[in-house]
């Protein structure tokens, strides 16, 4: 007997050549033979099971078994999607189990998208148990042991459009560089954040960072910032990259006693001041500014690198 392809089975169902029960049976027979049919075929079968709205009990048990034990990430994720769409009243426990034990980002992404579509409120409540962000339908999960999210170059204008970002309380590193962000907001709950990348945006004012007390690395270079502010409480900060902006004076850095790297090159700074408390500073770049006189660097006893090139200094003193 020649076996029909998943698409042919679906077409026969649509044309009423076979009924739903028969179509389910034929699709299931293909899924249950991984040695005979590759995972591409099996995944298409799962898609068509969802489309024909198959609700037979044996199909549920087949899907549940795939969700728990199949070796293919897509098969597990697609099985979960069909369970959610076709068996909403039975789906809560197997989907909760999958969210607790699944380690494939591919599978979890498919589960999240299916949960977002369901009208079953109990199932939707499972979304509250997952740490993820959603920007324009693109699901991202914290990656690796360091809990990293990379949202660079996504054309983000408002951070409020990134759904779920404020819920990632365990996040360590957040990449938001090279977007269209004009205002820093919605990050207050990210209290475990250690590294924040906001370079290459359109930020004019430093704000919304006051609660990030564990922040160690902050990248604000290549923005439109005029003034250093809003970082006085970030006492654990080790590295501050704020070059390629429009800053005219150095201030609000006095309390950053753990700062080791400060890059302020290519700004509009004319005077060296308020740096004497940064006794742990090792690297200081003030090149391409408007500085005329070297002063206020006497206390930087740990300084290893200093760049004052391309300024308007006519006499070397104060070192």
N, C-alpha and C positions, 0 to 999 in steps of 0.2 A: 504493500500500500504506500503510495506516494504521500509524504507528509506535506501539508500546506505550510507556507511561510506565515509568520505572525500577521503580516499585512493582508494576506489572502484570507486568513481566518476572520480578521476584522471586517474586510469587505463583504464576505459572505454573510456575516452577522448583520451588517448595515442593509444589505439587500434582501434580508429575511430568508436567505437560503438555509441558514441554521439559526437555532434559537440561542438565547443567552447561556443556557446550561451547557449546550454542546460546544459553543465557542469557548467557554471557561475550561471545559474538559480538554479541548485541543491545545489551548494555550498552556495549561498546566502541564500537559504531557511533554511539551518542549522545554519548559523550565526545569522539570525534574530529571532531565538527561544532560547534565553538564559535560559529560564526556563526548556526547554526540553533537551537541550544539554549543557554540562559543557564547561568551558572556554578552556579546553584542546582541545576539538573537534573544537570549534570555531577558535582557533588559527591555527589548522591544515588546516582548510578551507581557512584561509587567506593566508597561505603558498602556497596552491595549486592554489588559484586565481592568485598569482604572477607567478607561474610556467606555467600556461596555457595562460598567457599574456592576461587576460581578459580586454577588453577596452569598454564594454558597459556603456552608460551614467548612467544607474541606479546603476551600480556597483560603479562608482565614487561617487555618492551621498550617497550610503550606507557606503562606506569607510570614507567619510568626516564626516558623522554622528557618526560613531564609534570613530573617532579621537577626536571629540569634546566632546562626552558625555558618552562613555562607561565607566563602573566602573572598568574594569580590565586593569592594566598597560600594560600587554603584548598585549592585544587586540588593545589598542590605538597605541602602538608602531608598531605592525605588520601592522595595517591599514595604518599608515604613510608610512611604507616601500613599500607597494603595490602601494600607490598613487604615490610615487616617481618613482618607476620602470615602472609602466604601464600608468601613466597619467602625464608625465613630463611637458607637456604644460599647464596643469591645476593646477599643484602642488604648485606653488610658494606661493600663498596667504594662503592656509590652513596650509602649513608647517611652514611658517613664524609665523602664529598665534599660532601654537602648541609650537614653540620654545619660544614664549613670555609667554605662559600661563601654559605649562606643568610643573608639579613639581615632576614627577616621574623620578628617575635616570634611571630606566629600559627602560622607553619609550624614553627618550632623547638619550640614548645609541644606541637604534635601529634606531632612526632618523639619528643620526650622521653617523652610518655605511652605511646607505642607501645613504646619501648625498655624502659620500666619493666614492661610486661606480658609481654614475650617471655621464653621459657624458654631461649633460645639464649644461652649464656654469652659467646660471642664478640661478639655484638651488644650485649649488656648492658654489656660493657666500654667501649663508646663513651660511656656515661654519665659515665665518669671524665674525659672530655676536654672536658666542657661545664661552664661556670660557671653554676649556677642554684640556686635554693632551691625546696623543695616543702613547703608547709604544707597538710595535709589535702587533697592532690590538686590544689592550686592552684599552678601553676608560675609562678615569677617569674624573670626574667633581669635582670642589671645593665643599666640603661637609660642610653643616651647616652654621650658621651665622658667624662663625669665618673663613670661607673660608680655608678649609684644603684639601691638597692633600697628600695621602699616597702612595708612590712608593717604600716602603721598600721591600727588599728581592725579587727583580725582575730581578736580574742578569744584571743590567745596567752597561755597561762599559763606554760609552760616553754619556754625558748629551745631546749632539746634536741629539741623537737617540730618545729622548723624544719629539715628535712633539707637538708644541703649548705651551711648558712650558714657553717660554719667553713672551707669550701674557697674562699671568695671573697677570695683574698689581694690582689686588685687593687681591691677595693671602696673607693670614696672617701666615699660618703654612705650611711648606714643609718637608715631611719625605722622606729622600733618604738613610736611614741607611741600612747597611748590603747588599751592592751591590758590584760591582767590579770597582767602579769609581776611576780613577787615577788623574783626573784633574777637578778642579772646573771652570766651564765656562757656559755662556748662562743664567746667573741669573741677569744680570744688570737691566732688566726692572722690577724686582719684588720689587719695591721701598716701598711697604707697608708690606713687609715680617717682621714678628716679631720673628719668631722661625724657625730655620733651623737645621735639624738633618742630619748629614753626618757621624755619627759614624759607625765603622765597615766596612770601605772601604779600598782603597789602595792609599790614597792621600799622596803625599810626600811634596807638597808645598801649603801653604795657599795663594790663589789668587782668583781674580774674585768676591770679596765681597765688593769692595770699594764703590759701589753705594747703598748698602743696609743700608742706614743711619738710618732706623727705627728698625733695628735688636736689639732684647733684649736678646735672648737666642740662643747660638751657641754651637752645639755639634760636636766636631771633635775628640773625643776620639777613641782609637783603630784604628789608621791609621799608617802611616809610616812617620810622620812629624818630620823633623830635627830642624826646626827653626820657631819661632813665628814671623810672618810678615803679612802684608796685612790687618790688622784689626785696624790700628791706628785711622781711621776715624769713627769707629763705636762707637760714643760717648754715645749712648743710651744703650749699652750692659750692661746687669745686671748679666748674668751668662755665664761663659766660661768653657766648659768641654773639656779639651785637654789632659786628662790622657791617659796612655798606648800608648805612642808614643816614639820618640827617641830624644827629645829635650834636648839640652845641657846647654842652658842658658836662663834666663828670661830677655826679652827685648821687646820693642815696645808695652808696656802696659801702659806707662805713661799717655796717654790721655784718658784712659778708667775710668774716674772719677766716673761714676755711677755703676761700677762693684761691685756686692755684693757677688758673689760666684765665686771662682776660684779653679779649680781642676787640679793640675799638677802632681798627683801621678804617680808613676811607669814610670819615665822618666830617664834622665841622667844628671840632674841638680846638679852642685857642689857648686854653690854660690847663696845666697839670695841677690838679688839686684833689683833696679828699681821698688820696690813695694811701696815706701813711699808716692806716690801721690794717691794711691788707698784708700783714707780715708774712703770710704763707704763700704769697704770690710767687710763682716760678717763671711764668711766661707772660709778658706784657707786650702787646702790639698796638702802637699808636701811630703807625705810619699813615701817610696821606691824610693829614689833618692840617690845622692852621696854627700849630704850636710855635711860639717864638722863643720861649725860655724853658729850660729844664729846671724844675724845682719840685719838691714834695716827694722825692723818690728815696730819700736818705734811709727811711726805715724798712725798705724792702730788702732785707738782709738775705732772703732765700731766692732772690731773683736770679735766674739762669739765662734768660733770653729777654732782650729788650730791643724793640725796633721802633726807632723814631725817624726813619727815613722819609723823605718827601714831605717835610714840614718847612717852616720858615725860621729855623734855628740858625743863629749866626755865631753863637759862642757856646762851647761845651763847658758847663759848670753845674753844680748841684748833684753830682754823682759821687 
